[in-house]
Amino acid sequence: MLVVSRKVGESLVIADNIKVTIVSAGSDKVSVGIEAPRDITVLRSELLETIEDNKLAQNRIIDNAGYQNLAALLKEKQSSGKQARLGNKKR
């Protein structure tokens, strides 16, 4: 991690097209302005973590739904197998 000291009004440039400017600084908080092309996503790290957690939860829901569908198919197959066996016994 690169650590750089900046004063209010000073900037950093990243990859020639992202400019980070210190807008204000207090004793426990710094406000940062970010200029970046529209195709570059800029997110607070806690928001990114929330998005990742939501994706994991969504995948679990999808996996669970897939499991439930598989369980229903297996149950249906077992039921049809029992009916076929019962049909064979009647003959």
N, C-alpha and C positions, 0 to 999 in steps of 0.2 A: 504494500500500500504506500502510495506517495503521500506524504504529509507536507502541506504548503501553508505558510502563514500569509494571510491577506488582510488588508484593512478595508473598511467600508469604501465602496466605490471601485476597488480593484477587482480584476478579473483573472480567470484562467481560460485557456483555449484548449479544447480537446479535439484532435483529429481535424483540424482546420475548419470545422463547421459547427462546433458546439462551444458556446461561450457561457461560462459560469461567472456571475458577478455577485460579490457580497453587497447586499442591499442595506442591511442593518445588522448590528451586533449588540447584544446585551450581555448581562453577566452569565446567563444560562441558556441563551438561545441566539441563533444566527439565522437571518433571513437571506435566502439565496435566490437570485434570479437566473433562469436558464434559458438561453436562446439556442434552439436546435431546429433542424429541418422537420417538417411535419411527419415525415416517414420514420422518424426516430422516436420510439416510445420512451418517455421519461416518467418513472414511477417512484414513489417513496418506497423504501425497502419493506416497510410493514404492509403496504398494500400488495406488493408482489408476493409476500408470504401468504397473505389472505387468499389471493388468487390461486396460488399453488395448493393451499389447503383445500379450497373449494374444488379444484380439479381432482384431487385425490379422493375427496368425498364423492364426487360425481362418478368417478371410476368405480368406487366401491358399490354405489347404488346400481350402476349398470351391470357390474359383475354379479351382484345379488339378484338382479332381475333375470340375468341370464341363467343363473343357478336355479331360480324358481321356475323358469320356462323349461329347463332341462328336467327338473324334478317332475313337473306336470307331464311332460312327454313320456318319461319313464313310467310314471303311474298309469298313464293312458295305455301304454304298451303292455304293462303288466295286466291291466284290466282286460284288454282285448285278448291277451294270451290265455287268461283264465276262462273267458267266454268260449274261446276256440276249444280248450280242453274239455269244458263242460259239454260242448256240442258233440265232441268225439265220443264221450261216454254215453250219450243218449242213443247212439247208433247201435 
